[in-house]
Amino acid sequence: MPQSKKDTAYQLSLAGFLITILGAVFFSTKAIFVKLAFKSTGVDAVTLLTLRMLFSLPFYLVAARMGSKKESVAALTKKEWLYLILLGIFGYYLSSLFDFIGLQYISAGLERLILFLYPTFSVLINSLVYKAKLNRTQIAALILTYLGIGIAYIGEMKIDTSNPNFYFGSFMIFLCAITYSFYLVGTGRMIPKVGVTRYTAYAMLAATIGIFLHFLFTRNIQEIPFTNTLIWYTIALAIIATVLPSFLMSNGMKMIGSNNVSIIISIGPVSTVIQAHFFLGEPIILPQLIGTILVIIGVLLIGWQSKRSSVEVV
């Protein structure tokens, strides 16, 4: 029996949902792989980040080549190229660097919670830079989100007071969330001009160049301990936590829209907390659970309000 248009639309929405949720779960494994690599190999953040991008590079080169052939979009101007490069540097070089440094000093669960502030930062950026007015729902969402982070943070402090770099690590993750939010705001404006595949590939390639230059100026390649353990962790970090989720999320955004994606990825902190408990032995404490719930409610409100606003405009 031939499928109706309604059935086809439902299947496409289901496919977009599954792709997005899978991408969110894959992204949430990043902190786990990073913590395991730090613990098992003793490698530093810059070296681990460089190896991650080294193993990711071939996939993005192929994607950039394929995207340039398949996606029929207009050629970019010099200004647009500069904007794309800056977004790549902010989104996957600086934010990843801050993230890897921070993960040396705080738990994976707290890292994901702080990092999950980026949707609220995106709202604030749109409000301050593009003069988008905040309504009551968005303000309430911001309050809930920051309250949740505060509760989780206080709870984490009680079990991690012996770490002298706890506040520094938290600040690094906070910077990661800010830089990544700039990337997200710019992404929504660049994808229609560049195309999903090309944009993702070019942004990652720009970030990779920045990371490689950072490594060459600050590290010695001969000092990298190329053990089997380090290689396998960085391959997993590159493919499972970087390449696959980046394309899954981009395609999910194309299929179901950025507002729906922003709601679905709320599973990220929950996924990380659960994985951190089983793979890293991190305790799940009540303040962390309460904080996680409040953060997710806040992000859901922002996503719901954004979706509602876009429907009203149309």
N, C-alpha and C positions, 0 to 999 in steps of 0.2 A: 504494500500500500504506500503510495507516495506521501511524503511528509508535508504537513502544512507549514506555512510560514511561521506560525506561532511555535510549532515544535522545533523548527530549525533555529529560531532565535533563542529558545530555551537551551538547546544543546550548545550553541555558541557561548551563551552566558555561563553555562556549567563548565565548559572547557576553559573559559577565561578565569573562572573562580578557582578551578583546580590548578591551573598553571601558576596563578598568583600565590595561592597558599603554599604550593610546593616551593616556589621561589623564596617566600618569606621564611620557611623552615630551613631551607638550605643556607640562606643568609645568616640565620641564627646560629649555625654551626661554626661560624668564623671565630667567635670568642673561645669556643671549646678547643678548636685546633690550635689557636694561638697559645692558649694557656698550657696545653699539653706539650707543644713544641718548646716553650720556654722551660718547662719543668724537665723535659727529657734530654734536651740538647744544650741548654745554657746559652743559646744564641741570643744576640741583642735584637732590639726592635727594628732597626734600620736594615740589618742583614736579612731578617726574616721577611720583611716587607719586600725587599728587593727580589728575593728568591720567589716569593709569591707572584710578583709581576713577571718575572722571567719565564716561569712555567705557563703563565696566562697569555703571554705575548703572541705565540703562534696562532692561537684561536682568534684573537682580535685582528691580527693581520689578515687572516682568511676572511673573517667577517667583513672587514673594511673593503676588501676586494670584491666580495660577492654583493655587498650592499651598494657599492658604486655602480654595479651593473644592473641590479634589479629595481632599485628604488628610483623612480622617475621624479626627481626633484630638481629645482633650479640650482645653478651653480652659486656657491657662497661668495659673498663679497669679502674683502680683506678684513673689514670690521667684524663680520660674522665669524670668520675664522678665528680672529683674536678672541672673540667672546667665547667660542666653543673651547678653545685651548685653556682659557682662564677657568671655565667651568670644570673641565677635566682635572685641572690642577687642584682646584678647591675641593671637588667631590671625591677624588680617588687618590690624590697625592697627600695633600695636607690633612684631610680628614682621616685617611687611613694611618698616616704617620702618628697623629695625635692619639688615635685609637689604640694602636699597637703599643705605644709608650705607656698609655694609661693602664692597659691590661697587665702590665708588669706589677702593678701596685694595688689593684682592686679586684674584686671577684667578678666572674663572668656575668652573674645575675645582675649585679649593680651596674655594670658597664652597659648592659642592654637597656636597663631602665633609664639611665641618664641619656643615653644615645637616642632613646625614643622620644626625647623632647623635640626632635627636629620638626615634627609637624606643627608644633606650636610656634617654633621659631619662624617657620615658613609663613604662618599667618601674620606674625608680627612684622616680618619683612615686607609682605604685601601691603600691610597697613601703613608702614612708615615710608617705604620707597614708592609704592604705586598708589598711595592714598586710599586704599580700600578700608572702608569703615568697619569697625568691630561692632557686632550686635551683642545683645545680652547672652545669647546662647554661647557664642564664641568666648566671651569674657568668663562665663561660668566654667567652660571647658578648660580654659587656661588656669583658672584658680584650682580646679580639681587636679589637673595634671601636676602642677608644681607642689600642691599639698601632698599628693601621692609620692612624689620624689623625695620630699622632705621627710615623710614618715619612714620610707624605706631606707633613706640615708642615715637617719638617727639609729634605726635598728641595726644597720650594718656597722656603724661606729662602735656599738657595744661588743661586737665579736671580732673587730679588727683594729682595736686600739693600739696594738703592739707595732703596727706598721707605720714607720716614720714618714713614709711617702704617700700615705692614704689620701691626703688632701690634694697633693700634687697630681696623683693619678686621676682623681675625680675631676680636677680642673682640665686635664688633658682630654678626657672624654667629653666634658662640657664644650671645649673648643671644637672637638670632632663633630658634635651635634650642630654647632653653629655653622661651620664651614659646609657641612653636608646639606643644611637647609638652603644655603645660597645656591648650591648645585641643583637642588630640586626645583627651586623657583625658576631658575634659568632653563631647566630641562623642558618644562611645560611650554616655554616660548620658542625653543630651538627645534624640537622634534618635528613640528609641522614643516619646517624649512629644510631640515637635513634628512629626515626619515629615521625610523626607529633603529634599524641595524647600523646604519652609518654613524648616527649620533653616538650610540653606545660604544662602538668600536673606536671612533675618533677620540672621544673623551677619555677612554681608557688608555689609548696610545699616548695622548698628551701627558697623562698622569705617569705612565710608565717611563717616559723620557725624563720627567722631573725626578722620579725616584732613582733612576739609574745615575743621573748626574749627582744627586745627593750622596749616593753610595760611593761613587768614584772620588769625590772630594773629601770624604770623611772616613772611608774604610779602605782596607787592603783585601783584595780578592783572595790572596794567598792565606789569609787568616780564617777563611770560612771552613768550618769543620764538616766537610762533605761526607757525613755518615749516612747509612741507609735510613736510619730513623728520621733524620732531618729532611732527606729527600722525599720520603713518603709523606711526611706531614705537610711539606710545602706543596707537593702535588695535590694532595687532598684539599689543602687550603685554596689552591689556584682553581681547581676544577669544580669541586663541590660547593665551596663557599664564595667563589668569585665569578667564574665564567658562566656556569649554568644559571645561578640566580639572577645575574645581571640581564641576561637575555630573556629569562622567564618573566621577570618583572616588567621589562620593556614591552614584551609582547602582550602580557596581561593588561598593561595600561592601554595598549592599542585596542584590545578586544573589549574591555569592559569600562575603560575610562579611569582617569587618575583618582577621582573621588572614591570609587568603589575599591580601588587598590589600596588607598589610604586607610580604609576601614578594615579590609581583610588582613593587612600586615600587622594588625594589632595582636595577632597571635605570636609575633616575634618574641617579646619579653617572656611570655609564658613558656614558649618552646626552649628558650635559653635557660631559664631557671630550672626546668625539668632536666634538661641535658646536663647542666652543671652539677646537679645533685647526683646523677647516676654516673657520670664520667669523671667528674673532678672531686666528688665527695663534698661539695659545698652544701651547708645546711640550708633548709628552707625554713625561715623564721616567720612568725606572725606579722611583724611590721612590713616585711618584704611582700607578703601576700596582700596585705591591705593596700600598700603603696602601688603594687602592680595593678590591682583592680581599679584604683582611682585613676591611674595613668591611662589605662585602657578605656575607661569610661570617658575621660576627657578627650582622647584622640577620636573615639567613636562619635562624640558630639561634634567635633570639628569636621570630621568626614561627612556626617549626616547633614550638618548645616551647609557645607559646601555643595553637596549634592542637591539639597533643597533649593539653594540660591540659583544654581545653574538651571534647574528645571523652571523656576519662576521667570528667569530672563528669557528663556526660549519660548 
